[in-house]
């Protein structure tokens, strides 16, 4: 083979490498995105085994996506694979140390493994980044109770109520559509033994999202507890906030109650007019 021909072959190989490498990379990236979307759909439908397979395939193609690693961990938690979930959350946090949701999710996995203090540390990392993260605060309070640190737990639950009340007061329109806010507020009230206010908050959460799983399950659990305590006849809670959509403290009288009064008034006026019309 001549030198000229070897040079031509070399140039063609280099051209193929230069032009095909981006195409292969793009294809790998597209596969990762496609598999992540497939995982999202399966997760939303409760098909966690399928979601797990899809997210695993996604991170194999693109191991630098912290969001997908977090979703993989969440799916593993659903399947009670808590140790594997910790590895996934650690991957997400290595890529993005300020990923609040991954810190909270890691705390949840540690809670399920019984590593209470480590869970609190994880929630604290989330709270350090976002002091208003209600989920991190509530779950920290629950773990403090497990350790018998009741006073600290009560302070945390009161902080949840303070933050949620401030949010309701300053951003009422947003609060009307935030089922999570009302649910975490209800959990804090429950832990403080303020059951009427807890039920009210659960009702608000379910008025926003009637299928909110956490609100449904926790409200049912609270009602069952109250039933077993003999408090079945708890009165309907009265709203303490003034946001639009809250139940009014007093119902307006129905129209039917005014009809007899209106009839008597009309007859009285007719009688007076007829009397004046007589010669």
BELZIRA-V286775 format. One record per helix or strand of 3 or more residues. SS is the DSSP state (H for helix, E for strand). FROM is the first residue (numbers start at 0). TO is the last residue. If there is no record, write none. Layout:
SS/FROM/TO ; SS/FROM/TO
This chain:
H/2/43 ; H/47/60 ; H/65/77 ; H/81/94 ; H/99/111 ; H/115/128 ; H/133/145 ; H/149/169 ; H/171/174 ; H/178/190 ; H/194/207 ; H/212/228 ; H/255/276
